[in-house]
Amino acid sequence: MNISMYNASIPVMIKSLGNLEAILDKAIAHAAARKIDDSAFVEARLFPDMFTFARQIRIATDMSKGAGARLAGIDIPKFEDNEKTLPELKARVRKAIDFLKTLTAAQIDGTEDKAITLTAGSNTFNFKGLDYLNSWVLPNFYFHVATAYNLLRHGGVEIGKMDFLGKVQ
C-alpha cells in the first residue's frame, strides 16, 4: 500500500495544529487562573539564544502553510507575524488550519518529484517534493510544535503527551 503525498502531509499537519490549538486553550486558561501576563509565555524561551514561544508558533504555522502551498503550486498565504498574546497566537494557528483545509489531494498527490527551491537565511535548498516533505517540512514542523509544547510545559501549564498527540486513531 502506498501513502499519498497529501495523506502524509496535510491531514497530519492539520491534526498537530489542532492539538496545538487545544494546548493553547489550556495555556490561556492557566494564565488567566493564575493571573499570569500572556507575555510570560509569548516571550518564553529555554535559553537566551533560542527563539521565543511566539516564534515557535510562527515557524510551525509558516512551515505548514508553506509546504501546502509549495506542493500545491499556489501562493503562500501571508501572515503578519505581529501576535503579542496567546489568543492571537491561537488565531494564527486557526488561520493555518483553515488554509490547509482548502487544499485537496488532487493538488498535492503526484508531487513526489516536483522541484522545490527555498531560501532559509543565506542557504538555498533544492528538493524534490518527497524529500522536501520528509527531510525538511515534517522534521521542522514537529520540532517547532514540540518546542512550543515544551515551553508551555516548562511554564507550568498542565499538559501531557496525550495533549501533544491528540486523539490516537
N, C-alpha and C positions, 0 to 999 in steps of 0.2 A: 504494500500500500504506500503510495506517495502522499506527501503532505504538500499542500499548495503554498505558494508564497503569501497569499492572502491569509490563510489559516495560521501560518507560522508568525504572522506579524500583527495585523490589525486587531483581531479579537483578543490576542494576548496582551497587547498594549492597552486596549480599552479596559480589560479586566483589571490590570495592575493600576491604571489610573483611577478606576472606580474604587479600588481598595485604598488608594492614596487619598481620595476624596473622603472616604469614611474615616480614615485616620486623622485627617484634618478636622473633621467634625469633633472627634474626641479631643484634639488639641485645643480647639476653640472652647469647648465645654470646660476643659481642665483650666485654661487660663481664666475664664470667667469665674469659676468656682473658687479659685484661689486668688482672685484679683491680681493676676499677673499681666503686666502690659504685654501686648502682642509682640512688641519689638524684641522682647527677651527670646522669643522663638524665631521670629523672622530673621534676626541678625545672628542667630546662634551658629557656632562652628566649634569643631572639636579641637582645632589648633589654629593659631593665628594665620598660617599661610593657606588655610583651607577656604573654599567657597562657603558662603553663608547658606542657611536653610533656604532662604528665598531663591538664591541662585541654583540650588539643587533642584528645586521645583521648576524653575525656568528651563534648566537644561533638560530635565526629563520630559517636559511638555514640548520643548523645541525638537528634541530627538524624535519623539513620536510623530509630530505633525510633519517634520521634515522628511522622515522616512516615508510616510504615507504619500506625501505629495511627490517626492522624487520618484518613487516606484510607479505612481500613477501617471507621471508626466504632466503634473499640473503645478500651478504656482503655490508656493508655501505660504500659508496664512501668516500675516504679520501680527505679533502681539507687542504691546508697548514696553514690557519689562519695567513697569513702574509700580508694582504691587508693594504695599507697605504694611499690610495687615494679613492675618491668617484668612479671614473671609475673602479678601482679594486674591490670595493665592489659590484658595479653593475654587473661586470663579474661573481662574486661569485654567486649572485642571479640567473643569467642566467644559470650557471652550475647546480644549484639545480633544476631549472625548467626543463632543458634538461634531467636530470636524472629522475625526476618524470614522464616525458613524455614517458620514456621507460617502465614504469610499466603498467600492464594490469589488468583489472577487474578479470580475471582468477587467477592472482597471489594473489589478495587481498581479494576478496569475500570469505566468509566462514571462516574468521579468527577471528570471534567474540569470540571464546573460546580458541584461541591459547595462550599458555603460553608465556608471555613476561617478561623477567627479565632484569633490567638495574640498573646500579650503577650511582648515582649522588652524587659527593662528597663522604662522608662517609656513605651514605644511599644506601641500596639495596631495590629496589621495584619489587614486583612480581604482574603482572597484567594478566588478560585475555584480549584478543585483543580489545574487545569493550570498556572495562574500560580504557585500555591504551590509546585508541584514544580519548575517551570522557573526561577523568579526568586528563590526562597528556599531550598528544600531542597538541590537539586543544587549550586548555587554555594557555599553554606555548607559542605555536606558535603565537597566536593572541596577547598575552602580549608583546612579543618582537617586532612584526611588528608594533603594536600600539605605543610602546615606541620609536622605530626608527622614525616613523611619527611625534610624539610629539617633539622629539629633533630637527628635521628639522624645524617644525613649530615654535618652540621657537627660533630657529636661524634666523627667518625671511623669510624662503622660503615660497613663496606664494602657499600654498596648502590648501585644504579644505577637508571636509568629503567625498565628491564625489571622490576625488583622492584616499582616503583610500578604499572606497567601490568599485570603478571602475564602469564599466557598469553594471547597475542593470537590470536583466532579469526577 
